[in-house]
Amino acid sequence: MKGQRLFVRPATPDDDIIVRELWATSDTRPQQGTETLLGKLAGSCVAALNFDLSDDAIVLRDLVVAPELRKKRVGSGMLIELARLGRSLGKIRIVTHLTSCPFFLKTGFTDEGGLLQRSIEGE
């Protein structure tokens, strides 16, 4: 991944097969959100992120990164793009119920009684 730029875009209905193939690499069943972002490197889909919108937050439902690219900052790049989107929509935080995943604590989320959250104001 070094020297490559992660390109993140909203998923379209034409991406359904690609997204399903990527989710199949995950150890868990994805929690479906109403919106999906795709992360691509060199034209290949390497990450997908499902989310919903609430009044003041983006609710992250699930995030999957291709197994060969885990621990290569792809997941962090997806969260950076999600925060940018949130700011542009006037949201102030990202929240998730994915408390069993230590990745989120490493990327700035805090545990607030079973709900992980991260501020996106001024990031």
VENVEN-V177224 format. One record per residue. RES is the residue in one letter. SS is DSSP state (h for helix, s for strand, l for the rest). D_FIRST is the distance of its C-alpha to the first C-alpha in Angstrom with 2 decimals. Layout:
res=RES ss=SS d_first=D_FIRST
res=RES ss=SS d_first=D_FIRST
This chain:
res=M ss=l d_first=0.00
res=K ss=l d_first=3.77
res=G ss=l d_first=6.17
res=Q ss=l d_first=5.32
res=R ss=l d_first=7.83
res=L ss=l d_first=8.65
res=F ss=s d_first=12.06
res=V ss=s d_first=14.63
res=R ss=s d_first=18.05
res=P ss=s d_first=21.14
res=A ss=l d_first=21.64
res=T ss=l d_first=24.64
res=P ss=h d_first=27.06
res=D ss=h d_first=25.55
res=D ss=h d_first=22.34
res=D ss=h d_first=24.42
res=I ss=h d_first=23.69
res=I ss=h d_first=19.89
res=V ss=h d_first=20.16
res=R ss=h d_first=22.64
res=E ss=h d_first=20.51
res=L ss=h d_first=17.62
res=W ss=h d_first=20.31
res=A ss=l d_first=21.72
res=T ss=l d_first=18.82
res=S ss=l d_first=19.94
res=D ss=l d_first=22.65
res=T ss=l d_first=24.67
res=R ss=l d_first=26.32
res=P ss=l d_first=24.75
res=Q ss=l d_first=26.97
res=Q ss=l d_first=27.39
res=G ss=l d_first=27.45
res=T ss=l d_first=28.94
res=E ss=s d_first=25.75
res=T ss=s d_first=22.22
res=L ss=s d_first=19.01
res=L ss=s d_first=16.18
res=G ss=s d_first=12.49
res=K ss=s d_first=10.93
res=L ss=s d_first=7.79
res=A ss=l d_first=9.32
res=G ss=l d_first=12.53
res=S ss=s d_first=11.99
res=C ss=s d_first=13.05
res=V ss=s d_first=10.84
res=A ss=s d_first=12.98
res=A ss=s d_first=16.62
res=L ss=s d_first=18.84
res=N ss=s d_first=22.66
res=F ss=s d_first=25.01
res=D ss=s d_first=28.56
res=L ss=s d_first=30.26
res=S ss=l d_first=33.23
res=D ss=l d_first=35.53
res=D ss=l d_first=33.53
res=A ss=s d_first=30.27
res=I ss=s d_first=27.34
res=V ss=s d_first=27.72
res=L ss=s d_first=24.43
res=R ss=s d_first=25.36
res=D ss=s d_first=22.21
res=L ss=s d_first=18.44
res=V ss=s d_first=16.48
res=V ss=s d_first=12.84
res=A ss=l d_first=12.19
res=P ss=h d_first=13.13
res=E ss=h d_first=10.40
res=L ss=h d_first=7.84
res=R ss=l d_first=10.59
res=K ss=l d_first=10.62
res=K ss=l d_first=7.02
res=R ss=l d_first=8.79
res=V ss=h d_first=8.61
res=G ss=h d_first=12.35
res=S ss=h d_first=13.11
res=G ss=h d_first=11.77
res=M ss=h d_first=14.05
res=L ss=h d_first=16.85
res=I ss=h d_first=16.64
res=E ss=h d_first=17.15
res=L ss=h d_first=19.87
res=A ss=h d_first=21.57
res=R ss=h d_first=21.62
res=L ss=h d_first=23.20
res=G ss=h d_first=25.60
res=R ss=h d_first=26.74
res=S ss=h d_first=27.42
res=L ss=l d_first=29.51
res=G ss=l d_first=31.40
res=K ss=l d_first=30.13
res=I ss=l d_first=30.25
res=R ss=s d_first=28.24
res=I ss=s d_first=25.91
res=V ss=s d_first=27.62
res=T ss=s d_first=26.83
res=H ss=l d_first=28.85
res=L ss=l d_first=25.89
res=T ss=l d_first=27.36
res=S ss=l d_first=26.56
res=C ss=l d_first=22.83
res=P ss=h d_first=22.25
res=F ss=h d_first=18.82
res=F ss=h d_first=20.87
res=L ss=h d_first=23.03
res=K ss=h d_first=20.12
res=T ss=l d_first=18.99
res=G ss=l d_first=22.47
res=F ss=l d_first=24.56
res=T ss=s d_first=28.06
res=D ss=s d_first=30.30
res=E ss=l d_first=33.37
res=G ss=l d_first=35.52
res=G ss=l d_first=33.27
res=L ss=l d_first=31.31
res=L ss=s d_first=28.08
res=Q ss=s d_first=27.82
res=R ss=s d_first=25.95
res=S ss=s d_first=27.47
res=I ss=l d_first=25.79
res=E ss=l d_first=28.60
res=G ss=l d_first=27.68
res=E ss=l d_first=24.00
